[in-house]
């Protein structure tokens, strides 16, 4: 079976979505621990229900009308009695482990785990840690190949240690996803550019531009974006002049807020 031509951009989209969700989850999930249950109050405002009333939490069986009903007030009261630091870590560990599984599985399914690429080796081991209860789990002689991100380097001494917080905290997780975006995005663009360069004979700049748009579209790259159109124009010019362009991909930026705000 031929590989999915959009496999790299599927990974880019997943990583960007995980980044955005993690930022929101950082606030909303820890807000469960705040006095007064502000999350519950937000639901009251949205539904127009009395602020001191209870709300049902329904867990329904799939494809049936059967299920379980719980009290939202009791749930929030219980959460606030748990040890807060431990709860906060476990709350935020869940999204990180889910992201580790998602990215690792996409790389494995796309046959993109490369022994010579430390980032994909890290992704493989991070995925395995998520599958082993948030603990690094190496088979005999693993890690066989260098496995690291810009901020975390794995070796066998990590065996059975906790993966999240002890090794990968919120910062390390978020920047890991950034690196995945760059890795997969660059691979997708490089393939499109290489094919356009290979088929450049007798094409003028406009035809090369159109050829690149088709290759981008086939790989799931949103080529209508103005910044991508600028890059396509640059690549087309380089190819027209007989140059196989070097590709540069940057992750979505989340600028730090001014400390005065």
C-alpha positions as CSV (number, residue, x, y, z in Angstrom):
1,X,0.0,0.0,0.0
2,X,1.3,3.4,-0.9
3,X,2.0,5.7,2.0
4,X,-0.5,8.4,2.8
5,X,0.7,11.6,1.1
6,X,-0.7,13.7,3.9
7,X,0.9,11.7,6.7
8,X,3.4,14.4,7.6
9,X,0.8,17.1,7.7
10,X,-1.5,14.9,9.7
11,X,1.2,14.9,12.3
12,X,1.7,18.7,12.1
13,X,-2.0,19.2,12.5
14,X,-2.1,16.9,15.5
15,X,0.8,18.5,17.2
16,X,-0.5,22.0,16.7
17,X,-3.9,20.9,18.1
18,X,-2.3,19.3,21.1
19,X,-0.3,22.5,21.8
20,X,-3.4,24.6,21.7
21,X,-5.4,22.2,23.8
22,X,-2.6,21.9,26.4
23,X,-2.5,25.7,26.8
24,X,-6.2,25.8,27.5
25,X,-6.1,22.7,29.7
26,X,-3.4,24.3,31.8
27,X,-6.0,26.8,33.0
28,X,-9.3,25.0,32.9
29,X,-8.2,21.7,34.5
30,X,-6.3,23.3,37.4
31,X,-9.3,25.7,37.8
32,X,-11.2,22.6,39.2
33,X,-9.1,23.0,42.4
34,X,-10.1,26.7,43.0
35,X,-12.5,27.5,45.9
36,X,-16.0,28.3,44.8
37,X,-15.9,25.9,41.8
38,X,-15.5,28.6,39.1
39,X,-15.8,26.0,36.4
40,X,-19.2,24.9,37.8
41,X,-20.3,28.6,38.1
42,X,-19.4,29.1,34.4
43,X,-21.7,26.3,33.5
44,X,-24.5,28.0,35.6
45,X,-24.0,31.2,33.7
46,X,-24.0,29.5,30.4
47,X,-27.2,27.5,31.2
48,X,-28.9,30.3,33.1
49,X,-29.4,28.1,36.2
50,X,-29.2,29.3,39.8
51,X,-25.6,29.6,41.0
52,X,-26.2,27.5,44.1
53,X,-27.9,24.6,42.2
54,X,-26.4,21.3,41.3
55,X,-25.8,20.1,37.7
56,X,-26.0,16.5,36.6
57,X,-23.0,14.8,35.0
58,X,-24.4,12.0,32.7
59,X,-22.2,9.2,31.4
60,X,-24.2,7.4,28.7
61,X,-23.6,4.0,27.3
62,X,-22.8,4.0,23.7
63,X,-25.8,3.8,21.4
64,X,-28.3,3.4,24.3
65,X,-30.4,5.6,26.6
66,X,-28.8,3.9,29.6
67,X,-26.1,5.5,31.7
68,X,-25.0,6.9,35.0
69,X,-25.7,10.2,36.6
70,X,-23.5,12.0,39.1
71,X,-23.6,15.3,41.1
72,X,-21.3,18.0,39.7
73,X,-21.2,19.7,43.1
74,X,-20.1,16.5,44.9
75,X,-17.5,15.9,42.2
76,X,-16.0,19.4,42.6
77,X,-16.2,19.2,46.4
78,X,-14.3,15.9,46.3
79,X,-11.6,17.2,43.9
80,X,-10.9,20.1,46.2
81,X,-10.2,17.8,49.2
82,X,-7.4,16.0,47.3
83,X,-3.7,16.9,47.7
84,X,-3.5,19.9,45.4
85,X,0.1,19.5,44.1
86,X,-0.3,15.8,43.4
87,X,-3.7,16.5,41.7
88,X,-2.3,19.3,39.6
89,X,0.5,17.1,38.3
90,X,-1.8,14.1,37.6
91,X,-4.3,16.4,35.9
92,X,-1.7,17.8,33.5
93,X,0.0,14.5,33.1
94,X,-3.1,13.1,31.3
95,X,-3.0,15.4,28.3
96,X,0.8,15.0,28.0
97,X,0.6,11.2,28.0
98,X,-2.3,11.3,25.5
99,X,-0.2,13.6,23.3
100,X,2.8,11.2,23.6
101,X,0.6,8.3,22.4
102,X,-1.0,10.3,19.6
103,X,2.3,11.6,18.1
104,X,4.1,8.3,18.6
105,X,1.4,6.3,17.0
106,X,1.2,8.7,14.0
107,X,5.0,8.4,13.5
108,X,4.9,4.6,13.8
109,X,1.9,4.3,11.4
110,X,3.6,6.6,8.9
111,X,6.9,4.6,9.1
112,X,8.7,7.7,10.2
113,X,10.6,6.4,13.2
114,X,14.2,6.8,12.0
115,X,17.2,5.3,13.9
116,X,19.3,8.2,12.7
117,X,16.8,10.8,13.9
118,X,17.0,11.5,17.7
119,X,13.6,13.3,17.8
120,X,11.7,10.4,16.4
121,X,13.6,8.0,18.7
122,X,12.5,10.2,21.6
123,X,8.9,10.2,20.3
124,X,9.0,6.4,20.2
125,X,10.2,6.0,23.8
126,X,7.9,8.8,25.1
127,X,5.0,6.9,23.5
128,X,6.1,3.7,25.1
129,X,6.4,5.5,28.5
130,X,2.8,6.6,28.1
131,X,1.7,3.0,27.4
132,X,3.5,1.8,30.5
133,X,1.9,3.9,33.1
134,X,3.9,7.1,32.7
135,X,7.2,5.3,33.2
136,X,10.2,5.0,30.8
137,X,10.3,1.5,29.7
138,X,13.3,0.3,27.7
139,X,13.8,-3.2,26.3
140,X,17.3,-4.8,26.6
141,X,20.0,-2.6,25.3
142,X,17.6,0.3,24.7
143,X,17.9,3.1,23.9
144,X,19.9,1.7,21.0
145,X,20.1,5.0,19.2
146,X,20.4,8.6,20.4
147,X,17.0,9.8,21.6
148,X,16.5,13.4,22.6
149,X,14.7,16.7,22.1
150,X,16.3,20.1,22.5
151,X,15.6,19.8,26.2
152,X,15.6,16.2,27.2
153,X,18.1,13.5,26.5
154,X,17.2,9.9,27.3
155,X,19.5,7.1,28.4
156,X,19.1,3.8,30.2
157,X,19.3,5.4,33.6
158,X,15.8,6.7,33.0
159,X,14.4,3.1,33.2
160,X,11.2,3.0,35.3
161,X,11.4,6.7,36.2
162,X,8.3,8.8,35.8
163,X,8.1,10.3,32.4
164,X,6.0,13.4,33.0
165,X,7.1,16.1,35.5
166,X,10.2,14.1,36.6
167,X,11.5,14.2,33.0
168,X,9.0,16.0,30.7
169,X,7.3,19.0,32.3
170,X,4.8,21.3,30.6
171,X,7.6,23.4,29.0
172,X,9.4,20.3,27.7
173,X,6.2,18.8,26.4
174,X,5.2,22.0,24.6
175,X,8.6,22.5,23.0
176,X,8.7,18.8,22.0
177,X,5.5,19.4,20.0
178,X,7.1,22.4,18.4
179,X,10.0,20.2,17.3
180,X,7.5,17.7,15.9
181,X,5.8,20.4,13.9
182,X,9.1,21.5,12.4
183,X,10.2,17.9,11.7
184,X,7.0,16.8,9.9
185,X,6.3,20.1,8.2
186,X,9.8,20.3,6.8
187,X,9.5,16.8,5.5
188,X,6.2,17.5,3.7
189,X,7.5,20.7,2.1
190,X,10.8,19.1,1.1
191,X,8.9,16.3,-0.7
192,X,6.8,18.8,-2.6
193,X,9.7,21.0,-3.5
194,X,11.9,18.0,-4.6
195,X,9.2,16.7,-7.0
196,X,8.7,20.2,-8.5
197,X,12.4,20.5,-8.9
198,X,12.7,17.1,-10.5
199,X,9.9,18.0,-13.0
200,X,11.0,21.6,-13.7
201,X,12.1,21.1,-17.3
202,X,10.5,23.6,-19.8
203,X,8.4,25.3,-17.1
204,X,8.2,29.0,-16.6
205,X,7.9,30.6,-13.1
206,X,4.1,30.6,-13.2
207,X,3.9,27.0,-14.2
208,X,6.4,26.1,-11.5
209,X,4.3,28.0,-9.0
210,X,1.2,26.1,-10.1
211,X,3.1,22.8,-9.9
212,X,4.2,23.5,-6.3
213,X,0.6,24.4,-5.3
214,X,-0.6,21.0,-6.6
215,X,2.2,19.3,-4.7
216,X,1.4,21.2,-1.5
217,X,-2.3,20.5,-1.9
218,X,-1.6,16.7,-2.4
219,X,0.2,16.8,1.0
220,X,-2.5,18.6,2.9
221,X,-0.5,21.9,3.1
222,X,-2.8,25.0,3.1
223,X,-1.1,26.7,0.2
224,X,-3.6,29.6,0.0
225,X,-2.2,31.0,3.2
226,X,-0.3,34.3,2.3
227,X,2.9,33.3,4.1
228,X,2.9,29.9,2.3
229,X,2.3,31.7,-1.1
230,X,5.3,33.8,-0.4
231,X,7.4,30.7,0.2
232,X,6.0,29.1,-3.0
233,X,7.0,32.1,-5.0
234,X,10.5,31.9,-3.5
235,X,10.8,28.2,-4.2
236,X,9.5,28.7,-7.8
237,X,12.1,31.4,-8.5
238,X,14.9,29.2,-7.1
239,X,13.8,26.2,-9.1
240,X,13.4,28.3,-12.3
241,X,17.1,29.3,-11.8
242,X,18.2,25.7,-11.4
243,X,18.5,25.7,-7.7
244,X,17.0,23.1,-5.4
245,X,15.8,25.3,-2.6
246,X,16.6,24.7,1.1
247,X,13.4,24.4,3.1
248,X,12.8,26.1,6.4
249,X,9.7,25.5,8.6
250,X,9.0,27.3,11.8
251,X,6.4,26.4,14.5
252,X,3.4,28.5,15.3
253,X,4.5,31.3,17.7
254,X,3.0,31.9,21.1
255,X,4.7,35.1,22.3
256,X,5.3,35.7,26.0
257,X,3.0,38.3,27.5
258,X,4.5,41.6,28.7
259,X,5.2,41.1,32.4
260,X,3.3,44.4,33.1
261,X,0.0,42.9,31.9
